[in-house]
Amino acid sequence: MDALKTAQYARALYSAHGDKAEAEAAQKAREFEAAGNVEEAQNWQAVRASIRQMRGPNQG
């Protein structure tokens, strides 16, 4: 998946799920990895990283 498509998925997921979007992407990555689909798992890890960037640093 190219960077533009990754960013589009990340924005859409973040719009739909808010702060839970990163966890959703992580879950998808785990599911694809468990199913043996490494490429799709890597795509979802990239989406997760993009969401993390959008959210910015923790304000904790």
N, C-alpha and C positions, 0 to 999 in steps of 0.2 A: 504494500500500500504506500503510495507516495505521501509526502509531507502535507500537501494540500488536503488530500482526502482524510488523512489522520486528524488534522485540525478541524475539519468539518464534522467528523464523527464526534470528536471531543466536545465541540461547541453544542451540538445537538443533544448529546447525552447530559451535559452540564445543564442545559436549559430545561431538560425534562426531569432531571433527578436532583439538581442542586448539589449540595455538599455530599450526597450519597453517590454521585456519579463515579468518583474514583473507585469506590468499593465495587460498584457494578462492573466497571471495566476490569478490575482485578479478578472478579468472579468469572467473567467471560474467559479471561486468559487461562485461568485454572481449568475450566471446563474443556477448552480446546486442547490444552496440554495433556490432560488426562485421557482425552480421546485420541491422542497421538498426532494431532494436527499442529505441529510446531510452528509452521508459518503463520497460521491464523492466531495462535497464542502470542507470537511476537507482535503481530499487528495490534492486538488488544493491549499489550504492554506499552506500545507506543502511544496509543490513545490515552492510557492511564497517565503516562508521563506528561502528555500535553495538557490533560486536565489539571494535573498538579501544578504546572506552570501557570495556568490561568488563575488558579486559586491563590497563588503567591505563598509566601512563607507563613508558617503558623503564627497566629497572634497570641498564643498561649501564654 
